[in-house]
Amino acid sequence: MKLEEMRKLSTTELNQEVLKTKGELFELRMKLASGTLRETHKINELRKQIAKLKTIIKEKENGGK
């Protein structure tokens, strides 16, 4: 999801997206622990996406963009 698309979502939709992404991150970490994960770069991508989503949520709460 692109940043422009994220900014168009409401706060509740953003929170749902954070929860969904955290679930995906959990799944990847379990695969990493079991040794079945080949694309380890996806963990960092998901962590960054969660950070972006949380930043946009804070901006909306503080009356930003």
PyMOL commands that place a pseudoatom at each C-alpha (Angstrom):
pseudoatom trace, name=CA, resn=MET, resi=1, chain=A, elem=C, hetatm=0, pos=[0.000, 0.000, 0.000]
pseudoatom trace, name=CA, resn=LYS, resi=2, chain=A, elem=C, hetatm=0, pos=[1.361, 3.392, -0.974]
pseudoatom trace, name=CA, resn=LEU, resi=3, chain=A, elem=C, hetatm=0, pos=[1.636, 6.329, 1.378]
pseudoatom trace, name=CA, resn=GLU, resi=4, chain=A, elem=C, hetatm=0, pos=[-1.008, 8.312, -0.540]
pseudoatom trace, name=CA, resn=GLU, resi=5, chain=A, elem=C, hetatm=0, pos=[-3.466, 5.443, -0.174]
pseudoatom trace, name=CA, resn=MET, resi=6, chain=A, elem=C, hetatm=0, pos=[-2.715, 5.170, 3.542]
pseudoatom trace, name=CA, resn=ARG, resi=7, chain=A, elem=C, hetatm=0, pos=[-3.418, 8.863, 4.095]
pseudoatom trace, name=CA, resn=LYS, resi=8, chain=A, elem=C, hetatm=0, pos=[-6.899, 8.505, 2.554]
pseudoatom trace, name=CA, resn=LEU, resi=9, chain=A, elem=C, hetatm=0, pos=[-7.961, 5.863, 5.102]
pseudoatom trace, name=CA, resn=SER, resi=10, chain=A, elem=C, hetatm=0, pos=[-9.772, 6.694, 8.332]
pseudoatom trace, name=CA, resn=THR, resi=11, chain=A, elem=C, hetatm=0, pos=[-8.152, 6.164, 11.713]
pseudoatom trace, name=CA, resn=THR, resi=12, chain=A, elem=C, hetatm=0, pos=[-10.118, 2.974, 12.376]
pseudoatom trace, name=CA, resn=GLU, resi=13, chain=A, elem=C, hetatm=0, pos=[-9.155, 1.564, 8.988]
pseudoatom trace, name=CA, resn=LEU, resi=14, chain=A, elem=C, hetatm=0, pos=[-5.526, 2.433, 9.708]
pseudoatom trace, name=CA, resn=ASN, resi=15, chain=A, elem=C, hetatm=0, pos=[-5.707, 0.658, 13.068]
pseudoatom trace, name=CA, resn=GLN, resi=16, chain=A, elem=C, hetatm=0, pos=[-7.179, -2.415, 11.370]
pseudoatom trace, name=CA, resn=GLU, resi=17, chain=A, elem=C, hetatm=0, pos=[-4.350, -2.319, 8.831]
pseudoatom trace, name=CA, resn=VAL, resi=18, chain=A, elem=C, hetatm=0, pos=[-1.797, -2.154, 11.672]
pseudoatom trace, name=CA, resn=LEU, resi=19, chain=A, elem=C, hetatm=0, pos=[-3.331, -5.225, 13.314]
pseudoatom trace, name=CA, resn=LYS, resi=20, chain=A, elem=C, hetatm=0, pos=[-3.380, -7.113, 10.012]
pseudoatom trace, name=CA, resn=THR, resi=21, chain=A, elem=C, hetatm=0, pos=[0.244, -6.234, 9.324]
pseudoatom trace, name=CA, resn=LYS, resi=22, chain=A, elem=C, hetatm=0, pos=[1.294, -7.236, 12.837]
pseudoatom trace, name=CA, resn=GLY, resi=23, chain=A, elem=C, hetatm=0, pos=[-0.349, -10.611, 12.242]
pseudoatom trace, name=CA, resn=GLU, resi=24, chain=A, elem=C, hetatm=0, pos=[1.604, -11.052, 9.028]
pseudoatom trace, name=CA, resn=LEU, resi=25, chain=A, elem=C, hetatm=0, pos=[4.798, -10.080, 10.853]
pseudoatom trace, name=CA, resn=PHE, resi=26, chain=A, elem=C, hetatm=0, pos=[4.069, -12.683, 13.533]
pseudoatom trace, name=CA, resn=GLU, resi=27, chain=A, elem=C, hetatm=0, pos=[3.588, -15.357, 10.872]
pseudoatom trace, name=CA, resn=LEU, resi=28, chain=A, elem=C, hetatm=0, pos=[6.903, -14.449, 9.240]
pseudoatom trace, name=CA, resn=ARG, resi=29, chain=A, elem=C, hetatm=0, pos=[8.718, -14.541, 12.571]
pseudoatom trace, name=CA, resn=MET, resi=30, chain=A, elem=C, hetatm=0, pos=[7.334, -18.003, 13.260]
pseudoatom trace, name=CA, resn=LYS, resi=31, chain=A, elem=C, hetatm=0, pos=[8.526, -19.178, 9.848]
pseudoatom trace, name=CA, resn=LEU, resi=32, chain=A, elem=C, hetatm=0, pos=[11.937, -17.633, 10.527]
pseudoatom trace, name=CA, resn=ALA, resi=33, chain=A, elem=C, hetatm=0, pos=[12.185, -19.465, 13.846]
pseudoatom trace, name=CA, resn=SER, resi=34, chain=A, elem=C, hetatm=0, pos=[11.238, -22.769, 12.244]
pseudoatom trace, name=CA, resn=GLY, resi=35, chain=A, elem=C, hetatm=0, pos=[13.699, -22.223, 9.420]
pseudoatom trace, name=CA, resn=THR, resi=36, chain=A, elem=C, hetatm=0, pos=[11.195, -22.196, 6.559]
pseudoatom trace, name=CA, resn=LEU, resi=37, chain=A, elem=C, hetatm=0, pos=[11.392, -18.485, 5.695]
pseudoatom trace, name=CA, resn=ARG, resi=38, chain=A, elem=C, hetatm=0, pos=[13.402, -17.735, 2.578]
pseudoatom trace, name=CA, resn=GLU, resi=39, chain=A, elem=C, hetatm=0, pos=[12.560, -14.057, 2.029]
pseudoatom trace, name=CA, resn=THR, resi=40, chain=A, elem=C, hetatm=0, pos=[13.805, -12.531, 5.266]
pseudoatom trace, name=CA, resn=HIS, resi=41, chain=A, elem=C, hetatm=0, pos=[13.687, -9.001, 3.841]
pseudoatom trace, name=CA, resn=LYS, resi=42, chain=A, elem=C, hetatm=0, pos=[9.898, -9.058, 4.189]
pseudoatom trace, name=CA, resn=ILE, resi=43, chain=A, elem=C, hetatm=0, pos=[10.230, -8.785, 7.976]
pseudoatom trace, name=CA, resn=ASN, resi=44, chain=A, elem=C, hetatm=0, pos=[11.926, -5.397, 7.675]
pseudoatom trace, name=CA, resn=GLU, resi=45, chain=A, elem=C, hetatm=0, pos=[9.411, -4.254, 5.053]
pseudoatom trace, name=CA, resn=LEU, resi=46, chain=A, elem=C, hetatm=0, pos=[6.493, -5.065, 7.363]
pseudoatom trace, name=CA, resn=ARG, resi=47, chain=A, elem=C, hetatm=0, pos=[8.147, -3.345, 10.317]
pseudoatom trace, name=CA, resn=LYS, resi=48, chain=A, elem=C, hetatm=0, pos=[8.578, -0.205, 8.232]
pseudoatom trace, name=CA, resn=GLN, resi=49, chain=A, elem=C, hetatm=0, pos=[4.991, -0.381, 7.004]
pseudoatom trace, name=CA, resn=ILE, resi=50, chain=A, elem=C, hetatm=0, pos=[3.726, -0.585, 10.600]
pseudoatom trace, name=CA, resn=ALA, resi=51, chain=A, elem=C, hetatm=0, pos=[5.825, 2.459, 11.495]
pseudoatom trace, name=CA, resn=LYS, resi=52, chain=A, elem=C, hetatm=0, pos=[4.404, 4.401, 8.534]
pseudoatom trace, name=CA, resn=LEU, resi=53, chain=A, elem=C, hetatm=0, pos=[0.844, 3.495, 9.505]
pseudoatom trace, name=CA, resn=LYS, resi=54, chain=A, elem=C, hetatm=0, pos=[1.395, 4.531, 13.118]
pseudoatom trace, name=CA, resn=THR, resi=55, chain=A, elem=C, hetatm=0, pos=[2.955, 7.817, 11.993]
pseudoatom trace, name=CA, resn=ILE, resi=56, chain=A, elem=C, hetatm=0, pos=[-0.074, 8.623, 9.850]
pseudoatom trace, name=CA, resn=ILE, resi=57, chain=A, elem=C, hetatm=0, pos=[-2.397, 7.767, 12.759]
pseudoatom trace, name=CA, resn=LYS, resi=58, chain=A, elem=C, hetatm=0, pos=[-0.502, 10.196, 15.011]
pseudoatom trace, name=CA, resn=GLU, resi=59, chain=A, elem=C, hetatm=0, pos=[-0.607, 12.890, 12.330]
pseudoatom trace, name=CA, resn=LYS, resi=60, chain=A, elem=C, hetatm=0, pos=[-4.387, 12.539, 12.092]
pseudoatom trace, name=CA, resn=GLU, resi=61, chain=A, elem=C, hetatm=0, pos=[-4.769, 12.655, 15.881]
pseudoatom trace, name=CA, resn=ASN, resi=62, chain=A, elem=C, hetatm=0, pos=[-2.666, 15.819, 16.091]
pseudoatom trace, name=CA, resn=GLY, resi=63, chain=A, elem=C, hetatm=0, pos=[-4.560, 17.528, 13.292]
pseudoatom trace, name=CA, resn=GLY, resi=64, chain=A, elem=C, hetatm=0, pos=[-1.770, 17.212, 10.752]
pseudoatom trace, name=CA, resn=LYS, resi=65, chain=A, elem=C, hetatm=0, pos=[-2.141, 16.448, 7.086]
for i in range(1, 65): cmd.bond("trace and resi %d" % i, "trace and resi %d" % (i + 1))
show_as sticks, trace
zoom trace
